[in-house]
């Protein structure tokens, strides 16, 4: 399934935008894999664990040192055929105009019921996060492919893949600009364009897989993400709403008409914002006839 939407964040497109660039601020990438087997000693009743845990992270700044591949694996084995493995990987890169990342996780295990009861948990996560700044209004396009594959339903198995951009506003980055997710099972490709006002943002991809049980076989689960955040050319005025930017043509007319009919933010060009009316049409026509400087 493919989704294509457009979002404008903070305000309508101004008449003039300067060409911006990504400025990397902080690397938030991690890979975590773990296998935990919890058992109870039949002699004294005490709980004990067979546990392995690995973490991986790669420095991101400056741009030239960002390209990297990371890999992590955890494997656990306990008596009575209790076994699990978790694998996580990630590849990423950056330039002043493109941030890209891909990653995959896998978790599986085998469990044979024993007495007294035991618990097996296997988890893997690949978290791609880059905090960046833009100092000018900047159009970006997020393209993402998210996959979660699990044949288990309601049996202690969980898979998640996510792609999003969050805006940091005087504190934790809780305001989502773009947010996609696939949970449980799915294969989705998404494309979304947004206007980022000057500020600090976090670009995130994540994949998580977890499986666990206290009896019977554990079913494998996997999740993956891949995608890019691309800095687009800057529009020359309010009517320049479609690529190629800097040129007013039929593509702009079609994009505005589609957005206006569907009441999408791209066509909300004039006050009162949030209302799609003749004033938006007049603003578009006036800007279009005025041409690019």
Secondary structure as UniProt FT lines:
FT   STRAND          2..8
FT   STRAND          23..27
FT   STRAND          30..40
FT   TURN            42..44
FT   STRAND          47..56
FT   HELIX           63..65
FT   STRAND          68..78
FT   TURN            79..81
FT   STRAND          82..94
FT   STRAND          98..110
FT   STRAND          119..134
FT   STRAND          138..150
FT   STRAND          157..168
FT   STRAND          175..183
FT   STRAND          186..196
FT   STRAND          199..213
FT   STRAND          221..231
FT   TURN            238..239
FT   TURN            245..246
FT   HELIX           250..261
FT   TURN            262..263
FT   HELIX           265..267
FT   TURN            273..274
FT   HELIX           278..290
//
